[in-house]
Amino acid sequence: MMKLLVRHGHFAFFPDGASDVARFNALQGITLEREGDFYTFPALVGLKDYSIAGGLYGGLAATKTFEGNPWDIMRENNWVYSLLAGAIVPKSTIITKASVKLVTFYFVSGTTLVQPGSLSDTGEQILSYDSLFDDRANRLLIREFSYE
């Protein structure tokens, strides 16, 4: 299993074993890249720790001048990483509904990953979640959601 922490639309994968990332990449047809002590999508690698209003940040014009971690900058500028586009996008462009069900101790997703910015059954926008990716069952076990 591999821990997945999504913070304000930013994905951070924390492998438990040496082959976790390779197995995930093979199962999903995705390439994760190392960024500090975690792995993430290529579009999220190397992001600066600040944004300047009007300047480019991850391919988008920043709306706010802000300093902090990339996930904090994404929150301040109302952005999320789009799984479909493979890029940072305004969270207002995400129109999907999250398909999750409570099974024993976890929420289980109907898709491999939950798109940040998706709406929950109660209409709240899911921007962060703490989860485990079970590569044996090829499913996401979500411990907690955060709404904003």
N, C-alpha and C positions, 0 to 999 in steps of 0.2 A: 504494500500500500504506500501511497505517496500523499503527503499533506499538500493541500491546495488552499492558499489564503488569498481571497479576492478582496482588495481594499479599494473602495471607491472606483471600481472598474479596472483596477490594475491587478494582473495575475502574477502570483508568486508560487512556484512549485518547489516543495522541499522533499527530495527523494530520501527514502529510508535505506535503500540498497543501491549497490553499484549499477544494476541494470534497470532500475525503475524508469529513468528518463528514456532510455533506448526502447523499452517495451511500450511506453506511452506513445512515443513518436511512431513506432511501427503500427500500433493499434489504431491510432487516430490519423495517420498520414500527415502529421504536423512535425515541425522542427522546433524544439525548445532550445534556448541558448542560455548559457550561464551568465548571471548578473550578480556579482557579489556572492552572497551565501545561498542564493536560490536560482532557479531557472525560470525563464519567462519566454514570451513570444518575441520574435526578432524585432518587431516594431516598438517594443518597450525597452529594448536594451540600449544603454548609453544615454538615457534621458537626463537632462541637466537637473540640478537641484534648485532651479529658479525659473520663473517665467516673467517676461516683461510685456506689459499690455501693448498689443500691436505687433509684437515680435513673434517669430515662428517657434513653436514648441511641438515636437513630434509630428510636424507637418500641418499643424493648425495655427491660426493666428490667436494668440493668447488674449483673453479679455481682461485679465488681471495681472498686476505685478505681484509676485508672491515668491517666497523662498521656503523650501521644505523638501520632503521626500516626493518622488514622482506621483505617488497616490494622493498626497495632499494637494499637489498642484493640479492634478486631474479633478479633484473635488472642487477646488476653488474656481476652476474654469468650466465646470459642468460638463466634463468629458468622461467617456468610458472607452475601453478597448472593445472594438466590434469583432466578434469571432468570424462573422461573415466577410467583412471587408479586410480583416487583417491589419487594421489601423485604428488609431484613436479618432473617435467621432464625438460630436455633441450628444449628450445623453438624451436629448429631446428627439433624436432621430431613431431611437430604438422603440419599436412598436409591438414587440412580441410579448406573449404571455408565457410566464414560466410554468412548466408542467412538473410539479413536485407533489409527492404523496408521503405522508408520514408512515413509515414502516418500522416497527419496534422502536429503536432509539434514535433513528436518523430520518431525515427527509431524503427520499430517493428521487433523482431527477429522471424525467422521461427522455432527456437528451444527455449526451456525455458530459457537457458543461452547461451551466446556466449562464445565459447572456446577461451581464450587468446592464441595468436599465430596464430589464423586463418587468412586467407587472405581475404581482402575486395575485392569488385568488381574491384577496381583499382589496385589490386595486392600488396597493402600495408599490413603489418602485424599488426593486431589489438592486442595491449598488454594491453590497459587500456580503461575503459569506465565508465561513470556516468549514472546510470539508476534507474528506479523504477520498482519493481515487483508488478504487479496488480494481486492479488490472486483471485479476482472475475472473471477475464477473463483468468487467468492462462497464462499471457504473460508478456514479458519484454518490457518496454518502455525506450528506450535509448536516453538520452539527448545529449551525446557527446562521440565521440571516440577519442583516442589518438594513434598515430602510432609511431613506432620507427624504 
